[in-house]
Amino acid sequence: TQEEQREGLEIILEQARKMSALISQLLMLARADNGTQQLTMASVDLSLLASMAAEQCQESARQRQIQIICEITPDIQVTGDQSSLIRVFLNLLENAIQYGRSGGFVKLTIFPQGDFAVCQICDNGIGIAEENLERIWQRFYRADPSRNPGGNNTGLGLSLVKWIVEAHHGSIVATSALGEGSCFIFRLPLG
């Protein structure tokens, strides 16, 4: 029927989007490995990028009944590649939503501290076991895929996030407690 055709085409389109995102991540990581990934560095309003990313994730958060809470100090400027930094926020927010719990929250906080912008994305989701925390940065690593069978996680996002943050002369850490949630904190030099 026409309805079945439409549903089939929607599924194909969604799978094509997922494949495109995967290829994009793989390409960026491959270029990073061989030193050819180009970042276009300019003055960037990190506060604005974070707000835009949070807004973009609102619908998926609503679908999971998760509240996104933003505490963003305005006008925090860094020197960075705008599209890469948006990718960092989107990836961390999408992960927090994907591994969040219905009725829970994701809190995005950004503030200046000394010569750095400090960005925190914390949730009260399923959390990560302590023995897995160091491994989450490895490519294709997923702590327990069965804990979120409907998710789109390829195991590349956090590896990409770490590379982007470090390419901006920053650092990133994760803290978590199984069953209580996770917090990803990254610091970028102000500029």
C-alpha positions as CSV (number, residue, x, y, z in Angstrom):
1,T,0.0,0.0,0.0
2,Q,1.0,3.6,-0.3
3,E,1.2,3.9,3.5
4,E,3.6,0.9,3.7
5,Q,5.7,2.5,0.9
6,R,6.0,5.7,2.9
7,E,6.9,3.9,6.1
8,G,9.6,1.9,4.2
9,L,11.0,5.1,2.7
10,E,11.2,6.8,6.1
11,I,13.1,3.8,7.5
12,I,15.5,3.8,4.5
13,L,16.0,7.6,5.0
14,E,16.7,7.2,8.7
15,Q,19.2,4.4,8.0
16,A,20.9,6.5,5.3
17,R,21.3,9.4,7.9
18,K,22.8,7.0,10.4
19,M,25.2,5.6,7.8
20,S,26.2,9.2,6.7
21,A,26.9,10.2,10.3
22,L,29.0,7.0,10.8
23,I,31.0,7.7,7.6
24,S,31.5,11.3,8.7
25,Q,32.9,10.2,12.1
26,L,35.1,7.5,10.6
27,L,36.5,10.0,8.0
28,M,37.2,12.6,10.6
29,L,39.0,10.1,12.8
30,A,41.0,8.7,9.9
31,R,42.1,12.3,9.0
32,A,43.0,13.0,12.6
33,D,45.1,9.8,12.7
34,N,47.2,10.8,9.7
35,G,47.3,14.5,10.6
36,T,45.3,15.8,7.7
37,Q,42.0,16.8,9.6
38,Q,41.7,20.6,9.1
39,L,40.2,22.7,11.8
40,T,39.2,26.3,10.9
41,M,40.1,28.1,14.1
42,A,38.4,31.5,14.8
43,S,36.9,33.3,17.8
44,V,33.7,31.3,18.8
45,D,31.0,32.1,21.3
46,L,31.0,28.8,23.1
47,S,27.9,29.8,25.1
48,L,25.9,30.3,21.9
49,L,27.1,27.0,20.4
50,A,26.0,25.1,23.6
51,S,22.6,26.8,23.6
52,M,22.1,25.9,19.9
53,A,23.1,22.3,20.6
54,A,20.7,22.1,23.6
55,E,17.9,23.5,21.5
56,Q,18.6,20.9,18.8
57,C,18.3,18.1,21.3
58,Q,15.1,19.3,22.9
59,E,12.8,17.1,20.8
60,S,14.6,13.8,21.4
61,A,14.7,14.7,25.1
62,R,11.0,15.4,25.1
63,Q,10.4,12.0,23.5
64,R,12.3,10.3,26.3
65,Q,10.6,12.6,28.9
66,I,14.0,14.0,29.9
67,Q,14.4,17.6,30.9
68,I,17.4,19.6,29.6
69,I,18.5,22.2,32.1
70,C,20.9,24.9,30.9
71,E,23.1,27.0,33.2
72,I,25.2,28.8,30.6
73,T,27.3,31.9,31.4
74,P,26.8,34.1,28.4
75,D,29.5,35.3,26.0
76,I,32.2,32.8,26.8
77,Q,34.7,33.1,23.9
78,V,37.2,30.5,22.8
79,T,39.4,30.0,19.8
80,G,38.0,27.0,17.9
81,D,36.4,25.2,15.0
82,Q,32.7,26.0,15.3
83,S,31.4,22.8,13.6
84,S,33.7,20.6,15.6
85,L,32.7,22.2,18.9
86,I,29.0,21.9,18.1
87,R,29.7,18.2,17.4
88,V,31.2,17.8,20.9
89,F,28.1,19.3,22.5
90,L,25.7,17.3,20.3
91,N,27.4,14.1,20.9
92,L,27.6,14.5,24.7
93,L,24.0,15.7,24.9
94,E,22.7,12.9,22.7
95,N,24.5,10.3,24.7
96,A,23.1,11.7,28.0
97,I,19.6,11.6,26.5
98,Q,20.1,8.1,25.0
99,Y,21.4,6.6,28.3
100,G,19.1,8.8,30.5
101,R,16.1,7.6,32.4
102,S,12.5,8.6,31.6
103,G,11.5,11.5,33.8
104,G,15.2,12.3,34.4
105,F,17.4,15.3,33.5
106,V,20.4,16.4,31.5
107,K,22.2,19.4,32.9
108,L,24.5,21.5,30.7
109,T,26.6,24.0,32.6
110,I,29.2,26.4,31.2
111,F,31.2,28.9,33.2
112,P,34.7,30.6,33.1
113,Q,37.3,29.4,35.6
114,G,40.7,31.1,35.5
115,D,41.9,30.9,31.9
116,F,39.5,28.2,30.9
117,A,35.9,27.6,29.9
118,V,34.5,24.7,31.9
119,C,31.7,22.7,30.3
120,Q,29.8,20.0,32.2
121,I,27.1,17.7,30.8
122,C,25.7,15.6,33.6
123,D,22.7,13.3,33.8
124,N,20.9,11.0,36.2
125,G,20.8,8.1,33.7
126,I,22.1,4.5,33.9
127,G,25.7,5.5,34.5
128,I,28.9,3.7,33.6
129,A,30.6,1.0,35.7
130,E,34.0,2.2,37.2
131,E,35.9,-0.5,35.4
132,N,34.6,0.8,32.0
133,L,35.3,4.5,32.5
134,E,38.8,4.5,31.0
135,R,37.7,2.4,28.0
136,I,34.8,4.7,26.9
137,W,37.3,6.8,24.9
138,Q,38.3,3.8,22.7
139,R,36.9,3.5,19.2
140,F,34.0,1.2,18.8
141,Y,33.8,0.5,22.6
142,R,30.4,0.2,24.1
143,A,30.2,-0.7,27.8
144,D,27.1,-2.8,27.4
145,P,25.2,-2.5,24.1
146,S,22.3,-4.6,25.6
147,R,21.5,-1.9,28.1
148,N,20.2,0.3,25.2
149,P,19.2,-1.9,22.3
150,G,17.3,0.8,20.5
151,G,20.2,3.3,20.6
152,N,22.2,4.6,17.6
153,N,25.5,4.4,19.4
154,T,28.4,3.2,17.2
155,G,31.1,3.6,19.8
156,L,32.9,6.3,17.8
157,G,31.4,9.5,19.4
158,L,33.4,9.7,22.6
159,S,36.6,8.9,20.7
160,L,35.8,11.8,18.4
161,V,34.8,14.1,21.2
162,K,38.2,13.5,23.0
163,W,40.1,14.1,19.8
164,I,38.3,17.4,19.2
165,V,38.7,18.7,22.7
166,E,42.4,17.8,22.7
167,A,42.9,19.4,19.2
168,H,41.6,22.6,20.9
169,H,44.3,22.3,23.6
170,G,41.7,21.2,26.1
171,S,41.0,18.2,28.3
172,I,38.0,16.0,29.1
173,V,37.2,13.6,31.9
174,A,34.2,11.5,32.8
175,T,32.8,10.6,36.2
176,S,30.0,8.1,36.7
177,A,28.3,5.8,39.1
178,L,26.4,2.8,37.8
179,G,22.6,3.4,38.2
180,E,23.1,7.1,39.3
181,G,24.3,8.9,36.2
182,S,27.4,10.4,34.5
183,C,29.1,13.7,34.2
184,F,31.4,14.7,31.3
185,I,33.6,17.7,32.0
186,F,35.8,19.4,29.4
187,R,37.9,22.5,29.7
188,L,38.9,24.7,26.8
189,P,41.3,27.7,26.9
190,L,39.5,31.0,26.8
191,G,40.4,33.1,23.8
